[in-house]
Amino acid sequence: MTEFSVENPTKIMEIESFLANNAYLSGQPLPGAEDAKVLGLITETPDRTKYPNLFAWWWNLCPFQESARALWGNAKQKGGKKDEKKPAEKKEENKDGDDEIDLFGEDNEEDVKKLQEKITKDKKQAEKEANQKSRIVMDIKGHEVGQDF
């Protein structure tokens, strides 16, 4: 990947030509560390007529604050590590915890009790929610028989 900078017009034209085919300087569908770096180097609004791609890129990314820009460089590193660990952790939990109910196997007394407790708990929760509703009944009566409402 090319190291981008805004120190002279030639370097800015390199950015302009790269952005003609890419949405971000990282070359990915999301902004990266290179985008955050170059965005920090730009001190003035780019000329819209001279550098339209750079202006559009700048216009889309300049509203992000420094805390959000800091995540752009770390998102790829953190996301990759977490994605690799999650499936392994889930498999280990299922083997050790054995919290799954076997739907096609024999009924275990403990599983049946847990299921019944869960059903009663859900029923109580539903009753509480039903009791929280209020009804307003308005009975409108006329003073005389011939009154037209």
GUVO-579633 format. One record per residue (C-alpha): residue in three letters; x, y, z. Coordinates in steps of 0.001 Angstrom, whole numbers, padded with zeros to 6 digits. Layout:
BEGIN
- ALA, X, Y, Z;
...
REM end
This chain:
BEGIN
- MET, 000000, 000000, 000000;
- THR, 001195, 003503, -000806;
- GLU, 002077, 005952, 001949;
- PHE, -000058, 009029, 001321;
- SER, 000729, 012582, 002389;
- VAL, -000446, 016101, 001572;
- GLU, 002935, 017885, 001621;
- ASN, 002906, 018909, -002068;
- PRO, 000516, 018960, -005064;
- THR, 002080, 015822, -006573;
- LYS, 001293, 013792, -003465;
- ILE, -002230, 015226, -003390;
- MET, -002719, 014149, -007015;
- GLU, -001667, 010608, -006018;
- ILE, -004417, 010621, -003405;
- GLU, -006860, 012055, -005960;
- SER, -006117, 009325, -008511;
- PHE, -006325, 006575, -005856;
- LEU, -009687, 007869, -004632;
- ALA, -011005, 007841, -008201;
- ASN, -011195, 004023, -007944;
- ASN, -011515, 003513, -004162;
- ALA, -013836, 004879, -001511;
- TYR, -011148, 005071, 001174;
- LEU, -007367, 005304, 001265;
- SER, -007238, 001981, 003073;
- GLY, -008507, 000304, -000117;
- GLN, -011150, -001430, 002012;
- PRO, -014915, -000813, 002216;
- LEU, -014350, 000955, 005567;
- PRO, -011891, 003693, 006561;
- GLY, -008603, 002563, 008036;
- ALA, -005508, 003901, 009764;
- GLU, -004233, 005527, 006564;
- ASP, -007501, 007472, 006242;
- ALA, -007216, 008712, 009828;
- LYS, -003596, 009745, 009294;
- VAL, -004214, 011729, 006098;
- LEU, -007397, 013260, 007502;
- GLY, -005339, 014559, 010432;
- LEU, -002807, 016100, 008020;
- ILE, -005401, 018094, 006074;
- THR, -005739, 021527, 007682;
- GLU, -007866, 023298, 005066;
- THR, -010867, 022289, 003001;
- PRO, -009615, 020721, -000258;
- ASP, -010425, 022597, -003479;
- ARG, -013623, 021034, -004821;
- THR, -012962, 021887, -008462;
- LYS, -009292, 020882, -008512;
- TYR, -009560, 017722, -006372;
- PRO, -013184, 016447, -006513;
- ASN, -012442, 012930, -005218;
- LEU, -010335, 014201, -002333;
- PHE, -013031, 016737, -001460;
- ALA, -015763, 014061, -001450;
- TRP, -013601, 011779, 000708;
- TRP, -012810, 014649, 003085;
- TRP, -016455, 015755, 003214;
- ASN, -017584, 012271, 004241;
- LEU, -014898, 011703, 006896;
- CYS, -014316, 015129, 008465;
- PRO, -017393, 014996, 010772;
- PHE, -015873, 012065, 012711;
- GLN, -014207, 013041, 015976;
- GLU, -010758, 011895, 017048;
- SER, -012146, 009094, 019223;
- ALA, -013936, 007580, 016217;
- ARG, -010908, 008044, 013979;
- ALA, -008760, 006176, 016499;
- LEU, -010994, 003118, 016055;
- TRP, -010367, 002984, 012308;
- GLY, -006829, 001720, 012760;
- ASN, -007725, -000708, 015548;
- ALA, -010909, -002157, 014043;
- LYS, -009131, -004596, 011745;
- GLN, -006755, -005843, 014445;
- LYS, -009363, -006201, 017183;
- GLY, -012042, -007649, 014881;
- GLY, -009735, -010332, 013524;
- LYS, -008652, -011521, 016961;
- LYS, -012173, -011588, 018371;
- ASP, -013628, -013447, 015389;
- GLU, -011012, -016181, 015742;
- LYS, -011623, -016686, 019472;
- LYS, -015425, -016605, 019597;
- PRO, -016193, -019902, 017809;
- ALA, -013624, -021784, 019876;
- GLU, -014999, -020407, 023139;
- LYS, -018567, -021319, 022192;
- LYS, -017609, -024901, 021372;
- GLU, -015833, -025298, 024699;
- GLU, -018799, -023895, 026616;
- ASN, -021210, -026316, 024961;
- LYS, -019015, -029314, 025794;
- ASP, -018430, -028314, 029411;
- GLY, -021753, -026665, 030311;
- ASP, -024046, -029056, 028428;
- ASP, -026895, -026527, 028756;
- GLU, -028618, -027681, 025599;
- ILE, -031846, -029635, 025866;
- ASP, -031908, -032761, 023726;
- LEU, -035191, -032432, 021840;
- PHE, -035149, -035894, 020329;
- GLY, -033623, -037822, 023221;
- GLU, -035109, -039124, 026417;
- ASP, -036504, -036632, 028915;
- ASN, -034294, -036075, 031890;
- GLU, -035998, -035142, 035201;
- GLU, -033697, -032173, 035689;
- ASP, -034415, -030874, 032191;
- VAL, -038151, -031280, 032695;
- LYS, -037997, -029382, 036003;
- LYS, -035957, -026587, 034427;
- LEU, -038406, -026338, 031570;
- GLN, -041402, -026241, 033908;
- GLU, -039750, -023567, 036050;
- LYS, -039067, -021511, 032954;
- ILE, -042683, -021866, 031782;
- THR, -044067, -020800, 035174;
- LYS, -041641, -017892, 035301;
- ASP, -042747, -016773, 031822;
- LYS, -046423, -017064, 032841;
- LYS, -045838, -014929, 035949;
- GLN, -044039, -012339, 033843;
- ALA, -046938, -012281, 031376;
- GLU, -049425, -011844, 034234;
- LYS, -047418, -008928, 035618;
- GLU, -047398, -007292, 032206;
- ALA, -051142, -007863, 031821;
- ASN, -051807, -006331, 035249;
- GLN, -049873, -003215, 034300;
- LYS, -052399, -002323, 031635;
- SER, -055169, 000064, 032586;
- ARG, -058649, 000447, 031204;
- ILE, -060628, 003626, 031088;
- VAL, -064361, 003211, 030696;
- MET, -066376, 006288, 029883;
- ASP, -070114, 006055, 030381;
- ILE, -071816, 008966, 028638;
- LYS, -075421, 009535, 029484;
- GLY, -077713, 012276, 028388;
- HIS, -079780, 014283, 030849;
- GLU, -082905, 014009, 028762;
- VAL, -084218, 011347, 026453;
- GLY, -084378, 013625, 023417;
- GLN, -080765, 014963, 023606;
- ASP, -078771, 014615, 020369;
- PHE, -075077, 013914, 020775;
REM end
